[in-house]
Amino acid sequence: MLSDNAANKAIRNWVKRARIDMHIPFYCARHTFAHQLLINGANLKTVADAMGHSSIRSTLKYLNHLHSYKMKQLISDLLYNLFDWHII
């Protein structure tokens, strides 16, 4: 398991190599990882295990963001199909 310093250093190196000009803290990378797992179909138990949560309740917070993401995608798809509008 990586220490906090090692994880932050790895993230800084990835961000630098990607030429992203912003600070991305570990918790943001961790949150993004969980979000991507859910977007790509992982179930809550799998995400909870990957995140090291002792309870699925800790993982439920990621669903709020997932719902808003999915809602934006549904609205975007609807507008595109009805009016050929591209909003996302």
A tleap script that builds the chain and sets N, CA, C and O, in Angstrom:
source leaprc.protein.ff14SB
mol = sequence {
  NMET LEU SER ASP ASN ALA ALA ASN LYS ALA
  ILE ARG ASN TRP VAL LYS ARG ALA ARG ILE
  ASP MET HIE ILE PRO PHE TYR CYS ALA ARG
  HIE THR PHE ALA HIE GLN LEU LEU ILE ASN
  GLY ALA ASN LEU LYS THR VAL ALA ASP ALA
  MET GLY HIE SER SER ILE ARG SER THR LEU
  LYS TYR LEU ASN HIE LEU HIE SER TYR LYS
  MET LYS GLN LEU ILE SER ASP LEU LEU TYR
  ASN LEU PHE ASP TRP HIE ILE CILE
}
set mol.1.N position { 0.845 -1.182 0.000 }
set mol.1.CA position { 0.000 0.000 0.000 }
set mol.1.C position { 0.889 1.243 0.000 }
set mol.1.O position { 1.881 1.310 0.725 }
set mol.2.N position { 0.522 2.212 -0.813 }
set mol.2.CA position { 1.279 3.456 -0.899 }
set mol.2.C position { 1.023 4.340 0.311 }
set mol.2.O position { -0.088 4.398 0.838 }
set mol.3.N position { 2.072 5.024 0.737 }
set mol.3.CA position { 1.863 6.033 1.775 }
set mol.3.C position { 1.199 7.249 1.135 }
set mol.3.O position { 1.160 7.375 -0.089 }
set mol.4.N position { 0.674 8.148 1.980 }
set mol.4.CA position { 0.045 9.366 1.459 }
set mol.4.C position { 1.027 10.179 0.637 }
set mol.4.O position { 0.678 10.694 -0.425 }
set mol.5.N position { 2.258 10.296 1.123 }
set mol.5.CA position { 3.260 11.072 0.391 }
set mol.5.C position { 3.593 10.441 -0.956 }
set mol.5.O position { 3.736 11.145 -1.955 }
set mol.6.N position { 3.716 9.124 -0.985 }
set mol.6.CA position { 4.021 8.435 -2.243 }
set mol.6.C position { 2.871 8.578 -3.233 }
set mol.6.O position { 3.095 8.784 -4.425 }
set mol.7.N position { 1.651 8.471 -2.743 }
set mol.7.CA position { 0.478 8.612 -3.623 }
set mol.7.C position { 0.405 10.029 -4.179 }
set mol.7.O position { 0.177 10.215 -5.374 }
set mol.8.N position { 0.595 11.026 -3.324 }
set mol.8.CA position { 0.561 12.419 -3.794 }
set mol.8.C position { 1.678 12.698 -4.794 }
set mol.8.O position { 1.472 13.422 -5.768 }
set mol.9.N position { 2.854 12.129 -4.560 }
set mol.9.CA position { 3.973 12.316 -5.486 }
set mol.9.C position { 3.656 11.668 -6.844 }
set mol.9.O position { 3.945 12.242 -7.894 }
set mol.10.N position { 3.067 10.483 -6.810 }
set mol.10.CA position { 2.700 9.806 -8.065 }
set mol.10.C position { 1.669 10.628 -8.828 }
set mol.10.O position { 1.766 10.770 -10.047 }
set mol.11.N position { 0.685 11.167 -8.120 }
set mol.11.CA position { -0.340 11.989 -8.774 }
set mol.11.C position { 0.293 13.241 -9.367 }
set mol.11.O position { -0.008 13.608 -10.503 }
set mol.12.N position { 1.176 13.906 -8.601 }
set mol.12.CA position { 1.858 15.102 -9.127 }
set mol.12.C position { 2.624 14.777 -10.402 }
set mol.12.O position { 2.608 15.557 -11.355 }
set mol.13.N position { 3.295 13.628 -10.424 }
set mol.13.CA position { 4.055 13.231 -11.621 }
set mol.13.C position { 3.134 12.969 -12.807 }
set mol.13.O position { 3.446 13.367 -13.929 }
set mol.14.N position { 2.006 12.306 -12.574 }
set mol.14.CA position { 1.048 12.034 -13.657 }
set mol.14.C position { 0.469 13.336 -14.209 }
set mol.14.O position { 0.337 13.512 -15.420 }
set mol.15.N position { 0.127 14.243 -13.293 }
set mol.15.CA position { -0.436 15.534 -13.703 }
set mol.15.C position { 0.590 16.315 -14.517 }
set mol.15.O position { 0.257 16.915 -15.539 }
set mol.16.N position { 1.823 16.304 -14.062 }
set mol.16.CA position { 2.893 17.018 -14.773 }
set mol.16.C position { 3.109 16.426 -16.167 }
set mol.16.O position { 3.227 17.165 -17.144 }
set mol.17.N position { 3.161 15.093 -16.259 }
set mol.17.CA position { 3.354 14.437 -17.569 }
set mol.17.C position { 2.182 14.698 -18.509 }
set mol.17.O position { 2.361 14.763 -19.725 }
set mol.18.N position { 0.988 14.847 -17.949 }
set mol.18.CA position { -0.195 15.124 -18.767 }
set mol.18.C position { -0.303 16.608 -19.116 }
set mol.18.O position { -1.214 17.024 -19.830 }
set mol.19.N position { 0.647 17.402 -18.598 }
set mol.19.CA position { 0.684 18.853 -18.831 }
set mol.19.C position { -0.596 19.545 -18.377 }
set mol.19.O position { -1.112 20.447 -19.037 }
set mol.20.N position { -1.084 19.096 -17.238 }
set mol.20.CA position { -2.247 19.726 -16.612 }
set mol.20.C position { -1.713 20.737 -15.614 }
set mol.20.O position { -0.940 20.390 -14.721 }
set mol.21.N position { -2.123 21.977 -15.764 }
set mol.21.CA position { -1.605 23.047 -14.922 }
set mol.21.C position { -2.538 23.317 -13.748 }
set mol.21.O position { -3.157 24.376 -13.657 }
set mol.22.N position { -2.625 22.335 -12.848 }
set mol.22.CA position { -3.430 22.521 -11.643 }
set mol.22.C position { -3.016 21.493 -10.602 }
set mol.22.O position { -2.447 20.450 -10.925 }
set mol.23.N position { -3.307 21.801 -9.369 }
set mol.23.CA position { -3.028 20.881 -8.262 }
set mol.23.C position { -4.208 19.926 -8.114 }
set mol.23.O position { -5.354 20.356 -7.982 }
set mol.24.N position { -3.919 18.638 -8.137 }
set mol.24.CA position { -4.967 17.639 -7.950 }
set mol.24.C position { -4.599 16.825 -6.711 }
set mol.24.O position { -3.702 15.984 -6.760 }
set mol.25.N position { -5.296 17.079 -5.595 }
set mol.25.CA position { -4.977 16.340 -4.370 }
set mol.25.C position { -5.433 14.886 -4.449 }
set mol.25.O position { -6.263 14.518 -5.279 }
set mol.26.N position { -4.872 14.085 -3.573 }
set mol.26.CA position { -5.157 12.660 -3.559 }
set mol.26.C position { -6.645 12.374 -3.460 }
set mol.26.O position { -7.157 11.508 -4.171 }
set mol.27.N position { -7.356 13.097 -2.579 }
set mol.27.CA position { -8.779 12.791 -2.393 }
set mol.27.C position { -9.570 13.018 -3.681 }
set mol.27.O position { -10.562 12.328 -3.917 }
set mol.28.N position { -9.150 13.974 -4.521 }
set mol.28.CA position { -9.845 14.192 -5.800 }
set mol.28.C position { -9.606 13.017 -6.745 }
set mol.28.O position { -10.522 12.563 -7.430 }
set mol.29.N position { -8.376 12.536 -6.773 }
set mol.29.CA position { -8.068 11.375 -7.613 }
set mol.29.C position { -8.830 10.148 -7.119 }
set mol.29.O position { -9.330 9.356 -7.918 }
set mol.30.N position { -8.914 9.998 -5.808 }
set mol.30.CA position { -9.636 8.875 -5.209 }
set mol.30.C position { -11.128 8.949 -5.543 }
set mol.30.O position { -11.745 7.943 -5.893 }
set mol.31.N position { -11.689 10.132 -5.432 }
set mol.31.CA position { -13.103 10.342 -5.745 }
set mol.31.C position { -13.366 10.054 -7.229 }
set mol.31.O position { -14.356 9.410 -7.575 }
set mol.32.N position { -12.486 10.528 -8.086 }
set mol.32.CA position { -12.629 10.303 -9.525 }
set mol.32.C position { -12.571 8.813 -9.847 }
set mol.32.O position { -13.330 8.320 -10.681 }
set mol.33.N position { -11.664 8.103 -9.181 }
set mol.33.CA position { -11.547 6.655 -9.378 }
set mol.33.C position { -12.866 5.958 -9.032 }
set mol.33.O position { -13.357 5.133 -9.802 }
set mol.34.N position { -13.432 6.290 -7.877 }
set mol.34.CA position { -14.704 5.677 -7.457 }
set mol.34.C position { -15.820 6.027 -8.432 }
set mol.34.O position { -16.631 5.172 -8.791 }
set mol.35.N position { -15.859 7.272 -8.855 }
set mol.35.CA position { -16.884 7.732 -9.790 }
set mol.35.C position { -16.791 6.970 -11.108 }
set mol.35.O position { -17.805 6.537 -11.654 }
set mol.36.N position { -15.580 6.810 -11.613 }
set mol.36.CA position { -15.389 6.094 -12.875 }
set mol.36.C position { -15.779 4.623 -12.753 }
set mol.36.O position { -16.341 4.046 -13.684 }
set mol.37.N position { -15.483 4.022 -11.610 }
set mol.37.CA position { -15.921 2.638 -11.401 }
set mol.37.C position { -17.438 2.529 -11.527 }
set mol.37.O position { -17.952 1.634 -12.198 }
set mol.38.N position { -18.150 3.452 -10.875 }
set mol.38.CA position { -19.611 3.414 -10.925 }
set mol.38.C position { -20.150 3.711 -12.316 }
set mol.38.O position { -21.083 3.050 -12.772 }
set mol.39.N position { -19.576 4.694 -12.991 }
set mol.39.CA position { -20.016 5.022 -14.354 }
set mol.39.C position { -19.862 3.820 -15.275 }
set mol.39.O position { -20.678 3.597 -16.169 }
set mol.40.N position { -18.802 3.049 -15.042 }
set mol.40.CA position { -18.529 1.905 -15.908 }
set mol.40.C position { -19.181 0.618 -15.427 }
set mol.40.O position { -18.830 -0.471 -15.882 }
set mol.41.N position { -20.150 0.745 -14.489 }
set mol.41.CA position { -20.977 -0.399 -14.148 }
set mol.41.C position { -20.605 -1.188 -12.916 }
set mol.41.O position { -21.247 -2.200 -12.633 }
set mol.42.N position { -19.588 -0.768 -12.162 }
set mol.42.CA position { -19.246 -1.503 -10.943 }
set mol.42.C position { -20.371 -1.332 -9.920 }
set mol.42.O position { -21.010 -0.281 -9.857 }
set mol.43.N position { -20.602 -2.362 -9.130 }
set mol.43.CA position { -21.635 -2.245 -8.097 }
set mol.43.C position { -21.047 -1.605 -6.841 }
set mol.43.O position { -19.829 -1.484 -6.710 }
set mol.44.N position { -21.917 -1.199 -5.926 }
set mol.44.CA position { -21.475 -0.492 -4.724 }
set mol.44.C position { -20.526 -1.320 -3.871 }
set mol.44.O position { -19.581 -0.771 -3.304 }
set mol.45.N position { -20.745 -2.603 -3.766 }
set mol.45.CA position { -19.875 -3.468 -2.960 }
set mol.45.C position { -18.462 -3.481 -3.531 }
set mol.45.O position { -17.486 -3.411 -2.784 }
set mol.46.N position { -18.354 -3.569 -4.839 }
set mol.46.CA position { -17.045 -3.567 -5.494 }
set mol.46.C position { -16.320 -2.254 -5.245 }
set mol.46.O position { -15.128 -2.240 -4.939 }
set mol.47.N position { -17.053 -1.146 -5.379 }
set mol.47.CA position { -16.453 0.176 -5.153 }
set mol.47.C position { -16.063 0.328 -3.687 }
set mol.47.O position { -14.986 0.840 -3.385 }
set mol.48.N position { -16.924 -0.110 -2.775 }
set mol.48.CA position { -16.618 -0.033 -1.345 }
set mol.48.C position { -15.339 -0.800 -1.026 }
set mol.48.O position { -14.495 -0.321 -0.269 }
set mol.49.N position { -15.200 -1.979 -1.598 }
set mol.49.CA position { -13.991 -2.778 -1.384 }
set mol.49.C position { -12.760 -2.094 -1.967 }
set mol.49.O position { -11.708 -2.056 -1.328 }
set mol.50.N position { -12.886 -1.554 -3.175 }
set mol.50.CA position { -11.754 -0.882 -3.826 }
set mol.50.C position { -11.316 0.355 -3.051 }
set mol.50.O position { -10.133 0.697 -3.026 }
set mol.51.N position { -12.278 1.024 -2.419 }
set mol.51.CA position { -11.980 2.248 -1.679 }
set mol.51.C position { -11.544 1.950 -0.241 }
set mol.51.O position { -11.089 2.847 0.470 }
set mol.52.N position { -11.683 0.705 0.181 }
set mol.52.CA position { -11.316 0.343 1.541 }
set mol.52.C position { -12.345 0.744 2.581 }
set mol.52.O position { -12.023 0.865 3.763 }
set mol.53.N position { -13.583 0.950 2.147 }
set mol.53.CA position { -14.649 1.325 3.079 }
set mol.53.C position { -15.104 0.097 3.859 }
set mol.53.O position { -15.252 -0.989 3.299 }
set mol.54.N position { -15.321 0.280 5.144 }
set mol.54.CA position { -15.797 -0.834 5.968 }
set mol.54.C position { -17.310 -1.010 5.831 }
set mol.54.O position { -17.854 -2.055 6.190 }
set mol.55.N position { -17.982 0.011 5.314 }
set mol.55.CA position { -19.431 -0.030 5.152 }
set mol.55.C position { -19.813 0.580 3.799 }
set mol.55.O position { -19.190 1.540 3.345 }
set mol.56.N position { -20.820 0.026 3.175 }
set mol.56.CA position { -21.306 0.582 1.904 }
set mol.56.C position { -21.867 1.983 2.122 }
set mol.56.O position { -21.908 2.783 1.187 }
set mol.57.N position { -22.296 2.288 3.339 }
set mol.57.CA position { -22.812 3.629 3.633 }
set mol.57.C position { -21.785 4.705 3.281 }
set mol.57.O position { -22.150 5.783 2.811 }
set mol.58.N position { -20.527 4.421 3.503 }
set mol.58.CA position { -19.474 5.386 3.162 }
set mol.58.C position { -19.386 5.601 1.660 }
set mol.58.O position { -18.947 6.658 1.208 }
set mol.59.N position { -19.793 4.621 0.897 }
set mol.59.CA position { -19.691 4.667 -0.561 }
set mol.59.C position { -20.901 5.348 -1.201 }
set mol.59.O position { -20.833 5.770 -2.356 }
set mol.60.N position { -21.983 5.455 -0.479 }
set mol.60.CA position { -23.210 6.023 -1.034 }
set mol.60.C position { -23.048 7.464 -1.512 }
set mol.60.O position { -23.774 7.901 -2.404 }
set mol.61.N position { -22.105 8.210 -0.930 }
set mol.61.CA position { -21.919 9.607 -1.325 }
set mol.61.C position { -21.557 9.733 -2.803 }
set mol.61.O position { -21.837 10.757 -3.425 }
set mol.62.N position { -20.943 8.709 -3.361 }
set mol.62.CA position { -20.568 8.764 -4.770 }
set mol.62.C position { -21.776 8.665 -5.694 }
set mol.62.O position { -21.710 9.073 -6.854 }
set mol.63.N position { -22.878 8.124 -5.184 }
set mol.63.CA position { -24.080 7.995 -6.004 }
set mol.63.C position { -24.688 9.350 -6.343 }
set mol.63.O position { -25.233 9.515 -7.434 }
set mol.64.N position { -24.611 10.323 -5.439 }
set mol.64.CA position { -25.149 11.649 -5.730 }
set mol.64.C position { -24.513 12.235 -6.977 }
set mol.64.O position { -25.199 12.785 -7.838 }
set mol.65.N position { -23.201 12.112 -7.068 }
set mol.65.CA position { -22.495 12.635 -8.234 }
set mol.65.C position { -22.821 11.820 -9.474 }
set mol.65.O position { -22.931 12.360 -10.575 }
set mol.66.N position { -22.973 10.532 -9.288 }
set mol.66.CA position { -23.305 9.667 -10.417 }
set mol.66.C position { -24.670 10.028 -10.986 }
set mol.66.O position { -24.846 10.089 -12.203 }
set mol.67.N position { -25.643 10.268 -10.093 }
set mol.67.CA position { -26.976 10.622 -10.563 }
set mol.67.C position { -26.947 11.924 -11.355 }
set mol.67.O position { -27.599 12.022 -12.394 }
set mol.68.N position { -26.203 12.930 -10.885 }
set mol.68.CA position { -26.149 14.197 -11.616 }
set mol.68.C position { -25.446 14.009 -12.951 }
set mol.68.O position { -25.839 14.613 -13.949 }
set mol.69.N position { -24.403 13.170 -12.979 }
set mol.69.CA position { -23.710 12.894 -14.235 }
set mol.69.C position { -24.648 12.187 -15.207 }
set mol.69.O position { -24.762 12.580 -16.368 }
set mol.70.N position { -25.312 11.154 -14.730 }
set mol.70.CA position { -26.234 10.400 -15.586 }
set mol.70.C position { -27.382 11.282 -16.068 }
set mol.70.O position { -27.801 11.182 -17.221 }
set mol.71.N position { -27.893 12.150 -15.186 }
set mol.71.CA position { -28.983 13.050 -15.558 }
set mol.71.C position { -28.528 14.005 -16.658 }
set mol.71.O position { -29.258 14.222 -17.625 }
set mol.72.N position { -27.341 14.573 -16.523 }
set mol.72.CA position { -26.817 15.463 -17.557 }
set mol.72.C position { -26.674 14.716 -18.882 }
set mol.72.O position { -26.977 15.257 -19.945 }
set mol.73.N position { -26.213 13.482 -18.807 }
set mol.73.CA position { -26.046 12.687 -20.016 }
set mol.73.C position { -27.392 12.385 -20.658 }
set mol.73.O position { -27.526 12.460 -21.879 }
set mol.74.N position { -28.392 12.045 -19.847 }
set mol.74.CA position { -29.728 11.770 -20.379 }
set mol.74.C position { -30.327 13.011 -21.038 }
set mol.74.O position { -30.913 12.922 -22.117 }
set mol.75.N position { -30.181 14.166 -20.390 }
set mol.75.CA position { -30.700 15.412 -20.962 }
set mol.75.C position { -29.975 15.741 -22.251 }
set mol.75.O position { -30.593 16.138 -23.239 }
set mol.76.N position { -28.661 15.574 -22.236 }
set mol.76.CA position { -27.874 15.843 -23.439 }
set mol.76.C position { -28.319 14.940 -24.595 }
set mol.76.O position { -28.511 15.404 -25.719 }
set mol.77.N position { -28.478 13.656 -24.303 }
set mol.77.CA position { -28.920 12.712 -25.339 }
set mol.77.C position { -30.311 13.070 -25.856 }
set mol.77.O position { -30.567 13.003 -27.058 }
set mol.78.N position { -31.199 13.448 -24.956 }
set mol.78.CA position { -32.555 13.822 -25.344 }
set mol.78.C position { -32.539 15.047 -26.260 }
set mol.78.O position { -33.174 15.046 -27.315 }
set mol.79.N position { -31.812 16.093 -25.854 }
set mol.79.CA position { -31.746 17.311 -26.671 }
set mol.79.C position { -31.102 17.036 -28.021 }
set mol.79.O position { -31.521 17.587 -29.039 }
set mol.80.N position { -30.094 16.192 -28.029 }
set mol.80.CA position { -29.447 15.854 -29.286 }
set mol.80.C position { -30.426 15.118 -30.202 }
set mol.80.O position { -30.520 15.415 -31.393 }
set mol.81.N position { -31.146 14.162 -29.637 }
set mol.81.CA position { -32.076 13.380 -30.453 }
set mol.81.C position { -33.277 14.191 -30.918 }
set mol.81.O position { -33.775 13.982 -32.024 }
set mol.82.N position { -33.744 15.111 -30.086 }
set mol.82.CA position { -34.909 15.913 -30.461 }
set mol.82.C position { -34.561 17.107 -31.348 }
set mol.82.O position { -35.267 17.399 -32.314 }
set mol.83.N position { -33.473 17.791 -31.014 }
set mol.83.CA position { -33.179 19.061 -31.674 }
set mol.83.C position { -31.803 19.138 -32.321 }
set mol.83.O position { -31.450 20.167 -32.898 }
set mol.84.N position { -31.027 18.069 -32.234 }
set mol.84.CA position { -29.659 18.044 -32.747 }
set mol.84.C position { -28.794 19.093 -32.018 }
set mol.84.O position { -27.922 19.716 -32.624 }
set mol.85.N position { -29.052 19.279 -30.698 }
set mol.85.CA position { -28.267 20.203 -29.871 }
set mol.85.C position { -27.179 19.405 -29.164 }
set mol.85.O position { -27.419 18.284 -28.716 }
set mol.86.N position { -26.005 19.969 -29.064 }
set mol.86.CA position { -24.887 19.351 -28.348 }
set mol.86.C position { -24.571 20.235 -27.145 }
set mol.86.O position { -24.088 21.356 -27.308 }
set mol.87.N position { -24.846 19.729 -25.920 }
set mol.87.CA position { -24.581 20.552 -24.737 }
set mol.87.C position { -23.471 19.995 -23.878 }
set mol.87.O position { -22.937 20.720 -23.039 }
set mol.88.N position { -23.101 18.744 -24.048 }
set mol.88.CA position { -22.004 18.175 -23.235 }
set mol.88.C position { -20.907 17.715 -24.164 }
set mol.88.O position { -19.885 17.204 -23.707 }
savepdb mol mol.pdb
quit
